[in-house]
Structure formats: C-alpha cells, structure tokens
Amino acid sequence: MFITNTETLPGKTIIDCFGVVSGSTVRAKHVGRDIMAGLKNVFGGELRGYTELLNESRDQALQRMTDQAAQLGANAIVNVRFSTSSVAAGAAEIYVYGTAVRVE
C-alpha cells in the first residue's frame, strides 16, 4: 500500500478513487510515565515514555486507515493528514485520514 501526503504518486496514474478513509486511536497517560515526565520537566530532556506512546498510537491509526482502504480495493492512500485532540483529562486521540485510490 502506497501512503503519501501528496495529491499524486510520481510515476503512477490514479485510475479509481474510493473516497476518504480514516483511522484513529485514543490513548490515556500512564501514572508511571506521568511521574517520570514530572521529573523531566524539572531537569529537562525528552519524555521518552510519551514519545513511545505517540509512535505506537500513530502506527495503530495508520494501520486502521490502511485496513479500511484495502477493504475498498485501494492500493494507495493520497493526501494523508494527521490530527490530534484531547478527548478527556489525560487522554488524547490520534486521527489520520486520506483518500483511498487505485493506481497503476
């Protein structure tokens, strides 16, 4: 499956358009990560626990979007965008969307 944030794929022709596909996941913070994040706020440095959490969330949302596109018969997703939002205290959503297409 080709995935790109551009409107087209160089060297490929879009032959079918299946419409918008999306994937999302909502994740909550972990108490242990919050304690370490508090210490990092005092001393500085990367919040690795949160970085890992965001990477896992992004991968899961992408996989859900890709699965949806494959079910439609697409072999590519163009114009992909990510969005994040806070849905509750301590919980955030990662949302990804794009246009499912078939290219040759």
C-alpha positions as CSV (number, residue, x, y, z in Angstrom):
1,M,0.0,0.0,0.0
2,F,1.4,3.4,-1.0
3,I,0.8,6.1,1.5
4,T,1.7,9.7,0.8
5,N,0.8,13.2,1.9
6,T,0.9,14.5,-1.7
7,E,-2.1,14.5,-4.0
8,T,-0.5,12.2,-6.5
9,L,2.2,9.5,-6.7
10,P,5.1,10.3,-9.1
11,G,5.1,7.8,-12.0
12,K,1.7,6.4,-11.1
13,T,-1.8,7.2,-12.5
14,I,-4.9,7.2,-10.3
15,I,-7.4,5.0,-12.0
16,D,-10.1,4.7,-9.3
17,C,-11.0,6.9,-6.3
18,F,-12.8,5.3,-3.3
19,G,-13.1,8.4,-1.1
20,V,-12.0,9.3,2.4
21,V,-10.6,6.6,4.7
22,S,-9.5,7.2,8.3
23,G,-8.1,5.6,11.4
24,S,-7.9,6.7,15.0
25,T,-6.9,5.6,18.4
26,V,-7.5,7.2,21.8
27,R,-4.8,6.7,24.4
28,A,-4.5,7.6,28.1
29,K,-1.4,8.5,30.0
30,H,0.2,6.1,32.4
31,V,0.8,7.1,36.1
32,G,4.4,5.9,35.9
33,R,5.0,7.9,32.8
34,D,3.5,11.0,34.5
35,I,5.9,10.7,37.4
36,M,8.9,10.5,35.0
37,A,7.5,13.3,32.9
38,G,7.3,15.5,36.1
39,L,10.9,14.8,36.8
40,K,11.9,15.6,33.2
41,N,10.0,18.9,33.5
42,V,12.3,19.8,36.4
43,F,15.6,18.6,34.9
44,G,14.8,18.7,31.2
45,G,15.1,16.1,28.5
46,E,13.0,14.0,26.1
47,L,9.9,12.4,27.5
48,R,10.7,9.0,26.0
49,G,7.6,7.3,27.5
50,Y,5.3,9.8,25.8
51,T,7.3,9.6,22.5
52,E,6.9,5.8,22.5
53,L,3.1,6.2,23.3
54,L,2.7,8.6,20.4
55,N,4.6,6.4,18.0
56,E,2.5,3.3,18.9
57,S,-0.7,5.4,18.6
58,R,0.3,6.8,15.2
59,D,1.2,3.3,13.9
60,Q,-2.1,1.9,15.1
61,A,-4.1,4.7,13.5
62,L,-2.2,4.3,10.2
63,Q,-2.9,0.5,10.2
64,R,-6.6,1.0,10.8
65,M,-6.7,3.5,7.9
66,T,-4.7,1.1,5.6
67,D,-7.1,-1.8,6.5
68,Q,-10.1,0.3,5.6
69,A,-8.6,1.3,2.3
70,A,-7.6,-2.3,1.4
71,Q,-11.2,-3.4,2.1
72,L,-12.3,-0.9,-0.5
73,G,-9.9,-2.3,-3.1
74,A,-7.4,0.5,-2.9
75,N,-3.7,0.1,-3.3
76,A,-2.7,3.6,-2.3
77,I,-3.8,6.5,0.0
78,V,-3.0,10.0,-1.1
79,N,-3.3,13.4,0.7
80,V,-2.7,11.9,4.1
81,R,-3.1,14.1,7.1
82,F,-2.7,13.6,10.9
83,S,-4.6,15.3,13.7
84,T,-4.5,15.2,17.4
85,S,-7.0,16.2,20.0
86,S,-7.6,16.0,23.7
87,V,-10.8,14.0,24.4
88,A,-10.7,13.8,28.2
89,A,-8.3,14.7,31.1
90,G,-5.2,12.6,30.4
91,A,-6.4,11.1,27.1
92,A,-5.7,12.1,23.5
93,E,-6.8,11.0,20.1
94,I,-4.5,10.5,17.1
95,Y,-6.6,10.7,13.9
96,V,-5.3,10.1,10.4
97,Y,-7.2,10.4,7.1
98,G,-6.6,10.4,3.4
99,T,-8.1,9.5,0.0
100,A,-8.1,5.8,-0.9
101,V,-7.3,5.3,-4.6
102,R,-6.1,2.6,-7.0
103,V,-3.0,3.5,-9.0
104,E,-1.2,1.8,-11.9
